[in-house]
Amino acid sequence: MSEANASSNKGVFEAVVSSNRRIGPRFYRLGLEFVQGSAKAFSNFEPGQFAELDLANVALPSPETIPEDLRDTAGRSILLRRPFSFCKVTLERDRTLAELLYCVVGPATLRMTTLSTGAPISVIGPLGNGFRVPDEKKKALLVGGGMGTPPLQHLAQVLTDRSSIDVIAFAGAKTAEALPFEGRLDEISQQLGFSLPEFARYGIESLVATDDGSAGYRGLVTDCLRQWLDESDVPASDMMICACGPEAMLAGVAQIAVEKNIDCQVSMERRMACGIGLCQSCAVECKVEGSNETVYKMCCQDGPVFNGRDVVF
């Protein structure tokens, strides 16, 4: 979908919660159902785009279930919407089903755990610009760090419709428990390279890296990526890297891409208070081609996906 079409489709819509499943210690997968006008607007939601959710009136969970580290802040008012990318989008006749992944880290995501099936929720979207993998590319490398994997899961879903491209996913976290997935497959599946069900369901190989070696490669996901590239015989011009995660990881991925002369897109994370460029709070410093000067672009409008060569890390 073109940028013009993405912009013209955005608006304020109401979604209905279709599911809210706990998949880890603090990880949840929330399902949303869009119907009528909202279904059409979100039917072309691109991997890497995002939506702003209104959580101001969502109730807190019972006091005894609130994690100890959040008890002092749990009661804070939620004044601003929260941005989320989708990890899966499914079209069913006159409705669009979307899923997002969230981690309970503050008062807003804590409230999200109480969303029950059938609950209405106000959503602004689709917002921003997502990943775009040219048709001529033959290999897509999806690199996610921590909670950066949702848009890459969606991208994996979209790319499986292309018979001409091969996809491999890299997922990194500090420990095995910090991996935001529903679980790994059995030992045989891991040996075959299909260790993450969220990618395996699309027939996509996945490699895991953890800082402490509790799962997969011991070390940073960027080191795992570099090792794979060093052993690969795929021409650089045939490959594209799409990355989402902590900024330090994105900087490392972008540097590797420059060294290997591989096209790279990175999804930047900023506090996007409004999501439509009004508050100017999500600036990303970018290089000006052919100059030593830099400019600031809005993550919510110009991004959140940028060319890795353009971003000043």
matplotlib code that plots the C-alpha trace (Angstrom):
import matplotlib.pyplot as plt

x = [0.0, 1.3, 2.0, -0.9, -3.3, -2.0, -2.6, -6.0, -7.3, -6.3, -8.9, -10.5, -12.2, -13.7, -12.4, -13.8, -11.5, -11.7, -9.1, -6.5, -4.1, -1.2, 1.8, 4.6, 5.5, 4.5, 3.7, 0.2, -1.3, -4.4, -6.8, -8.9, -11.8, -12.6, -15.9, -17.6, -15.6, -12.8, -12.4, -11.7, -9.3, -7.2, -7.5, -4.3, -2.4, 1.3, 3.8, 5.6, 2.7, 1.2, -2.1, -2.8, -5.0, -7.0, -6.5, -7.7, -10.8, -9.6, -9.8, -6.9, -6.6, -7.2, -4.5, -3.1, -2.3, -0.3, 3.4, 5.3, 7.5, 4.3, 2.3, 3.5, 2.7, -0.3, -2.8, -1.5, -3.9, -3.5, -3.8, -2.1, -2.8, -0.3, 1.3, 1.4, 2.3, 0.3, 1.9, -0.8, -3.6, -6.3, -9.1, -12.4, -15.2, -16.5, -14.2, -10.4, -8.8, -5.6, -3.3, -0.7, 1.8, 2.4, 4.5, 3.4, 5.9, 3.7, 0.3, -1.1, 0.0, -1.1, -4.6, -4.6, -4.5, -8.1, -9.5, -12.1, -13.7, -16.3, -14.9, -14.8, -11.6, -10.9, -8.1, -6.4, -4.8, -3.4, -0.4, 3.1, 5.0, 5.9, 8.5, 8.7, 10.7, 11.3, 10.0, 13.5, 14.9, 15.4, 16.3, 14.8, 16.5, 14.2, 16.1, 14.2, 15.4, 13.1, 9.7, 10.7, 9.4, 5.6, 5.9, 8.4, 5.9, 3.4, 6.1, 6.8, 3.0, 2.9, 6.2, 5.0, 2.6, 5.7, 7.0, 10.1, 11.6, 13.2, 12.9, 14.9, 14.2, 16.6, 15.3, 17.4, 16.8, 18.8, 17.5, 15.2, 12.4, 12.6, 11.8, 8.2, 7.0, 4.5, 7.1, 9.7, 9.1, 10.5, 14.2, 14.0, 12.2, 14.9, 17.7, 15.9, 15.9, 12.2, 12.6, 9.9, 6.3, 5.3, 7.7, 7.5, 3.8, 4.8, 7.5, 10.2, 13.5, 14.4, 17.5, 17.5, 20.2, 20.3, 22.9, 23.3, 23.1, 20.0, 18.5, 20.1, 23.2, 25.1, 25.6, 24.0, 21.5, 23.7, 26.7, 24.4, 23.4, 27.0, 28.0, 25.2, 26.2, 29.8, 28.8, 26.2, 26.8, 23.8, 24.8, 24.4, 22.3, 19.7, 19.3, 17.4, 17.5, 14.4, 15.0, 13.1, 14.2, 16.3, 18.2, 21.6, 20.7, 19.4, 22.6, 24.6, 22.4, 22.6, 26.4, 26.6, 24.4, 26.7, 29.8, 28.2, 26.5, 23.1, 19.9, 18.4, 15.3, 14.9, 11.8, 12.6, 11.0, 10.0, 7.4, 4.7, 2.2, -0.2, 0.8, 0.0, 2.9, 1.3, 3.3, 6.7, 7.9, 9.2, 12.0, 14.6, 17.9, 18.6, 21.4, 21.0, 22.2, 25.3, 25.8, 27.3, 24.1, 21.3, 17.6, 15.0, 12.1, 9.0, 9.0, 5.2, 4.9, 8.1, 8.7, 8.6, 10.5, 13.5, 16.4, 19.1, 21.7, 19.8, 19.5, 22.0, 22.4]
y = [0.0, 3.5, 6.1, 8.2, 5.3, 4.6, 8.2, 8.5, 5.4, 6.5, 7.6, 7.0, 3.6, 1.2, -2.3, -5.2, -7.4, -10.9, -12.5, -11.7, -14.5, -14.7, -16.3, -15.7, -14.3, -10.8, -11.3, -11.2, -11.5, -9.3, -10.0, -7.2, -7.4, -4.6, -4.5, -2.3, 0.9, 0.0, -3.4, -1.8, 0.7, -2.0, -4.5, -3.1, -2.6, -2.9, -4.7, -2.1, 0.4, 1.0, 2.0, 4.1, 2.5, 4.5, 2.8, 5.7, 4.0, 0.5, -0.9, -2.0, -5.7, -6.7, -5.4, -8.8, -9.6, -6.4, -7.1, -5.7, -3.4, -1.7, -1.2, 2.4, 3.5, 1.3, 4.0, 6.7, 8.1, 7.1, 10.4, 9.5, 6.7, 3.9, 2.8, -0.8, -2.6, -5.7, -9.2, -10.7, -9.5, -11.8, -10.8, -12.6, -11.5, -8.3, -8.1, -7.7, -9.6, -8.3, -9.4, -7.5, -8.5, -6.5, -6.8, -5.6, -2.8, 0.1, 1.2, 1.2, -2.3, -3.5, -2.3, -4.1, -7.5, -6.8, -6.4, -9.1, -10.6, -8.2, -5.1, -2.0, -0.1, 3.1, 2.8, 5.4, 4.0, 2.8, 5.1, 5.5, 3.7, 0.0, -2.3, -2.6, -5.5, -5.1, -7.9, -8.5, -9.5, -13.2, -13.4, -11.4, -11.4, -10.5, -9.4, -8.7, -7.9, -8.3, -6.8, -5.8, -9.0, -8.2, -6.3, -8.9, -11.7, -9.7, -9.2, -12.9, -13.6, -11.2, -12.5, -16.1, -15.1, -14.5, -17.8, -15.9, -15.0, -17.0, -15.7, -16.4, -14.8, -13.9, -13.3, -12.0, -11.4, -11.3, -14.7, -17.5, -16.2, -12.7, -14.1, -12.9, -16.1, -18.8, -21.4, -23.3, -26.4, -29.8, -30.7, -32.1, -29.0, -26.8, -28.8, -28.3, -24.5, -24.1, -23.2, -20.4, -21.5, -17.9, -18.2, -21.9, -21.7, -19.9, -22.4, -19.9, -20.9, -19.0, -18.6, -17.6, -15.7, -15.0, -13.0, -15.7, -18.7, -20.0, -20.6, -20.8, -18.8, -17.4, -13.7, -10.8, -11.3, -9.0, -11.4, -14.3, -12.3, -11.5, -15.2, -16.3, -13.7, -14.7, -18.3, -17.4, -17.5, -15.4, -12.3, -9.1, -7.6, -10.4, -9.8, -7.3, -6.9, -5.8, -5.0, -3.9, -3.7, -1.7, 1.2, -0.2, -3.4, -1.4, 0.5, -2.8, -4.2, -1.1, -1.1, -4.7, -3.9, -1.1, -3.4, -6.1, -3.7, -5.1, -3.0, -2.5, -1.1, -0.4, 0.2, 3.0, 3.2, 6.6, 7.9, 8.7, 10.7, 11.7, 9.4, 12.0, 14.5, 17.2, 16.9, 16.6, 14.4, 11.5, 13.1, 10.8, 12.4, 11.4, 12.1, 14.3, 12.5, 14.1, 16.4, 16.4, 18.0, 16.1, 16.7, 15.5, 13.4, 12.4, 8.7, 8.6, 10.1, 9.5, 6.2, 4.2, 2.3, 4.1, 3.2, 2.0, 4.1, 7.3, 7.1, 8.8, 6.4]
z = [0.0, -0.8, 1.8, 0.4, 0.8, 4.3, 5.3, 3.8, 5.6, 9.1, 11.6, 15.0, 15.1, 17.7, 18.0, 20.1, 22.2, 20.8, 23.1, 25.7, 26.4, 28.8, 27.0, 29.5, 32.9, 31.8, 28.1, 26.7, 23.2, 22.7, 19.8, 18.3, 15.9, 13.5, 11.6, 8.9, 8.3, 10.6, 9.0, 5.7, 7.2, 8.9, 6.1, 4.4, 7.7, 6.7, 8.8, 10.9, 11.0, 14.4, 16.1, 19.2, 21.9, 24.4, 27.8, 30.0, 31.2, 31.5, 35.0, 37.2, 38.1, 41.7, 44.1, 45.0, 41.4, 40.7, 40.5, 43.5, 41.3, 39.8, 43.0, 43.6, 40.0, 39.2, 40.1, 37.8, 35.3, 31.7, 29.8, 26.5, 24.1, 23.7, 20.4, 19.3, 16.1, 15.2, 15.0, 12.9, 10.7, 9.2, 6.8, 7.2, 4.9, 6.5, 9.4, 10.1, 13.0, 14.5, 17.2, 19.2, 21.7, 25.0, 28.0, 31.5, 32.3, 33.6, 34.6, 31.0, 30.1, 33.6, 32.8, 29.5, 31.3, 32.5, 28.9, 28.4, 25.3, 23.9, 25.5, 23.2, 22.7, 20.8, 18.2, 16.0, 12.9, 10.7, 11.4, 10.1, 7.4, 7.5, 6.1, 2.3, 0.8, -2.9, -5.1, -6.5, -3.1, -2.7, 1.1, 3.9, 7.3, 10.2, 13.3, 16.5, 20.0, 23.0, 22.3, 18.8, 17.2, 16.7, 13.4, 12.2, 12.9, 10.8, 8.1, 8.1, 7.6, 4.6, 3.0, 3.0, 0.2, -2.0, -3.4, -4.7, -1.3, 1.4, 5.0, 8.2, 11.6, 14.3, 17.9, 20.8, 24.5, 27.7, 28.9, 27.7, 29.9, 28.3, 24.9, 24.1, 22.5, 23.5, 23.7, 21.6, 19.7, 20.6, 20.4, 16.9, 15.6, 17.2, 15.5, 12.2, 12.8, 13.6, 17.2, 17.4, 16.7, 15.7, 12.7, 12.2, 11.4, 8.2, 7.4, 8.4, 10.0, 13.2, 15.3, 18.9, 20.8, 24.5, 26.4, 29.1, 26.7, 28.3, 24.8, 21.4, 20.5, 23.5, 23.0, 21.2, 18.3, 16.2, 16.7, 15.7, 12.6, 11.7, 12.1, 9.8, 7.2, 7.4, 6.5, 3.9, 0.1, -0.7, -2.7, -0.7, -3.4, -3.1, 0.7, 2.8, 6.6, 8.5, 12.2, 15.2, 18.8, 21.3, 19.6, 20.5, 18.7, 15.7, 15.5, 15.5, 12.8, 10.6, 11.0, 9.9, 6.9, 5.9, 6.2, 4.2, 1.7, 2.4, 2.2, 5.7, 7.2, 11.0, 13.0, 15.5, 18.9, 20.4, 22.8, 20.2, 22.3, 19.5, 16.6, 14.0, 14.2, 16.3, 19.5, 17.9, 20.7, 18.6, 16.6, 14.9, 13.7, 10.1, 7.7, 4.6, 1.5, 0.0, 3.0, 6.5, 7.8, 9.6, 9.9, 12.4, 11.1, 13.0, 14.0, 13.8, 10.3, 8.5, 10.3, 12.4, 9.7, 8.3, 6.0, 8.3, 6.5, 7.1, 10.9, 13.2, 16.1]

ax = plt.figure().add_subplot(projection="3d")
ax.plot(x, y, z, "-o")
ax.set_aspect("equal")
plt.show()
